[in-house]
Amino acid sequence: MKILVPVKRVIDYNVKPRVKADGTGVDLANVKMSMNPFDEIAVEEAIRLKEKGLASEIVVISIGPAKSQETLRSALAMGADRAILVATEDQAEPLAVAKIVKAVADEETPGLIITGKQAIDDDSNQTGQMIAALLGCGQGTFANAISVEGEAVTVTREIDGGLETVKLALPAVITADLRLNEPRYASLPSIMKAKSKPLTTKSPADYGVDTTPRLKTLKVSEPPMRSGGVKVADVDALVAKLAELGVA
């Protein structure tokens, strides 16, 4: 079975984003970038399935600028076998990404597509579901456990009320949640080997997809500063204060 894993290049989760002075977006100049954490979990899960003998090849794909090659090389260093970069300077939106992944899936015919449940930059949480809809296959979102058995995959999902277990016929799409696994660190020999692993560069036009943004960002601003707390002498003062603030 082949596994396809879409990954995204985002601001490193340890970096505090800065808003541009004109409010048109987030400042990416001289900012450390890395693989989206949820996508990193998806890559790790694909590698674990291969280590169990349940997968024969792992293909990672990224849609973004040329520098996304660094993200793909990170996935190759972790243990992926091959990478595809669909190079575009457009800010690819979830639907465009899903259409490209669908086109790649038509060529690669993977048995499983595993991606992060969302990207930490836009938090859309749409791409995985859109991929499944375009392919017309089953989906297991917010996965915290995956078990492949023959021509089916069992996914334990995190939902508001606890956990839900679903069984999907392959091929299927799974989106990884935070507790699915803990990604490994790539060793130096693996990082060196990743440099020689195949990385193919394509364009959205090769798949007949227009990545021109359909959404327009009107304004980006920092969240408002939290006001300081107030100390009160006793419970009566607390109730009076809450009433004054319109809380009680």
N, C-alpha and C positions, 0 to 999 in steps of 0.2 A: 504493500500500500504506500502511495506517495502522499505526503502531507505538505500543504501549501500554507505558509505563514506570512501574512501581510504585517509589515512593521513601519513605524513612523518616526521621523526625526523631530524631536521636540526640545524645548529648553530643559536642561537637567533639573530634576525635581529638587535638588538642593539649592538651586539658584532662585532668588527672589525676583520675579519679573518686574521690569520698569516700564511704565507707560510713557510713550513719546510725548514731548512737550505740547504738540499740537493736538493730542488726543485721538490720532488716527489709528493707533494700534500699539502693539507691544514692541519695545526697542530690542532688536536682536543683535545689534552691533556689539562685537567682542563679548558675546555671551556664550557660556559653555553649553553645548548641545549634546544630547545623548538619545538612546533608544527609549521610546515611550515605555514606562515601567510595566504596564499591563501587556504590551507586546513582548517584552522580555520574558514574562511569565509564560506566554504562549509558545515562544521559541523553546524554553526549557521543557515544557510539557511534550512538545514534538520530539525533542531529543530523548526524553525518558521513554517514550513509546518506541522509538527506534532501538534503544538499548535493550528493551524487552523483546525485540524481534518482531514487533507488530507493525513496523514501518520499514520500507526499503530506502526511501530518499526523502530528504527535507529540502524544500525550495522556499526561499524567502524572497519577498517582493516589497519594494518601497516605491511610492509615487511622490516625487518631490524634486528639489534642486540637485545639482551634481554632487554636492557635499553629502547627500544621503548615502553615497557609497561608503562613508565611514560607518554609518549605522548598519549597513548590510555586512560590512567586514566584521563588525562586532558579533553579528549573528552567526557568521561563518566560523569565527573563532570559538564560539560556544559549542558548535558541532553541526550546524547546517551544512548541506552538501553543495548547494548552488544558489546563486542570487540573480535577481532580475531588477534592474533599476529602470523605472519609467520616468524619464527626466522631463520635468516641466518647472517653469518659474512661477506658474500660477499657483495660488493657494487652493489646492485641490479640495473640494468639498466632499462630504460623505457619499453623495450619489455618484459623482464622477469617479471616486475611488472604487466604489462598489462595481461600477460598470467595467472598469479596467480589470479588477480582480476577477470578475465573471468571465471576461474575454481570455484572460490568462488561464483560468480554470478550464475553459473549453479546450485550450491547447494542451494543457498539462494533464488533464483528467485526474485530479487528486481524489483519494478516497476520503480525505478529511481536510477541512480548512479550519485552522485555529488562529484566532486573532484576539487582541486585547478587547475587553468590554468597552473601553473608551480611551480617548487620548487625553492627556492631562492639560493640553493647551486649549482645546475648544470644548471638551467634555460633552461632545455631541451624543455619544452612545447610540449611533445609528448604523455605522458601516456594516457590522456583522449581520444585523437583521436584514439590511438591504441586499447584501450578497446572497443570503439564503432565499430571499424573495425572488431575485433575478434568476437564480439557478433552479428555483422550484424544488428545493430540498429541505429536509428537516433542520431545525436549529435548536441548540442548547445554550442559552445565554447565562451569564453570571456563574460559570462553572467553578465549583470548588473540589470536584473529583471527577475523573474520567476513567472509564473502563471499556476497552475494546474487546468484543467477543464475536469472532467470526465476521459476519456481514452487518453487525450492529454495534452501536456504541451506547453505553449507559452514562448519563451525565447527572450528577447531583448538583442542583442549582440553589443559589442563595436567593431567597425571596423574603418579603416583609414578615411573613409569619413563621419563618424558620428555614427548612430545607425541602426541596422537591426533587424527586428522581424521575427522569424521563429516559425512555429508550428510543433511539433513532436508528433508522436504516441508513446504511452508508450508500452514497456519499452524504456528508452532513457538514454543517457549519457550527463551530463552537466558539463562544467568546469567554475568555479567561478572566476570572475574578482574582482578587488579591490573595486569597487563601488557597489557591490551587497548588502552589508550590513556592519554593524559594530558589530563584535563578542562581546558577553556578557562576563562579568567576572564571574567565578564560585564562588558561595557563600561557606562559610565554611561548612554548613550542606551538601551541594551538594558534596563537596570534600570528606567528610566522607562517604556519601552514595556510592560514586563511588568505594570505596575500596571493597564493597561487591557485586558489579555488576559483572556478569559473564565475564571472559576473558579467551578465549581458545587459547592455544598455539599449533601451527602446524609447519610443515617444508615444504619447497618447494617440497621435494620428495613426500609428501602426495598428492600433486596436479600434480605430474609428470612433474615438471618444473625444468630445470637446470639454476641456477642463476650465473654460472661461467661467469665473465665479457668477453665480446667480443671486448671491446675497451681497448686500452692501453694508459695511460697518459704518454706522452713523457716528458713533463716539465710543471711545474707551477711556475709562477713568478709574482711579484708585478707589478702593472701598473707603467709606467715611471712617474717620478716626473714632475709636470708642471713647466715650466720655468717662471720666473717673467715677469711682464708686463713692457712696456717701455712708458715713458711720452714724448709727442711731443709738440712743441711750438704752432703750428698752423696747418691748414688744408693742406697746401702745404707740411709741414714736414711729416704729416700723410700719404699723397699719396706717397711721396718719400720712406717712410719706408715700406709701403705695397708693393711697386714695388721691393724694395730690398729683401723682404722676398718671393717674387714670388706670392703674393696673388692678386695684382692688375696688 
